[in-house]
Amino acid sequence: MATSRCPKCESGTFEATPLSVRGGNKPTAIQCANCGAIVGLLPDTGEVAKVIASSIQKTIADALKKTGK
């Protein structure tokens, strides 16, 4: 299996660091632990969880309507 390397410094060590951006989103940057170059972003997990919870609530509400409860 290939080893992931930083495109800037060739280090193979990475870390996840929360970012603060305008608009309230808080994505997580995957960055090189050696030089800090950002190599990827993960979405704000709080926002993702809210979307999933909302979807589950709607599915339950729809199912209850179908059963007449």
N, C-alpha and C positions, 0 to 999 in steps of 0.2 A: 504494500500500500504506500502511496506517495505521502510525504510529509508536507504539511502546509507551511509556507514560508512567507514572511512579510515582503511585499513587493519593493519596499524602500531599503531595508537593512538586512534582509535574509534571515532574521531571527525566526525561530520556530515556537516562540512563547507568546500567547495572547491572553487578554483579560477582558472582562465585561465591565463597562463603566457607564453608569447612568448619566444622561445628558439633560441639561435644562435648556429648553428652547422656547421661543415666543409662541403663544397660543395655548400653553398649558400641557401640551404633550410631553411625555418624558420617555423618549426612546432610549434604548441601551446601545451603546457603541461597542462593537468588538474591535479592539485595537491591539496593536503590537505592544507587548509589555516592555520592550526595549526602547523603541523610539516614539511610540504613541501614535503611529500612523493608523487611521481608521480604515479597517478592511471590510466592515459590514455593519449593518444596523438591524436591531430587533425592535418591533413595535412596542409601544407602551402596553405592558401586560394588563394593567388596570383597565384600560380602554377595551382591550380584547375580551377580558372577563365580563365587562358590562354588556358587550354585544352578545356574547354567548348566553348570559343569564337572561337577557331580554328575549332571545330566541326560544329558550327553554320555557319561559313564562308564557309566551304566545302559543307554543305547542300544547302546553297543558290546558290553557284557556280554551283553545279550539277543541281539544279532546273532550273537555267537560261540556261544552256546548253541544257536541254531537251526542253525548250520553244523556243530556237533559239535566245535568246537575249544576 
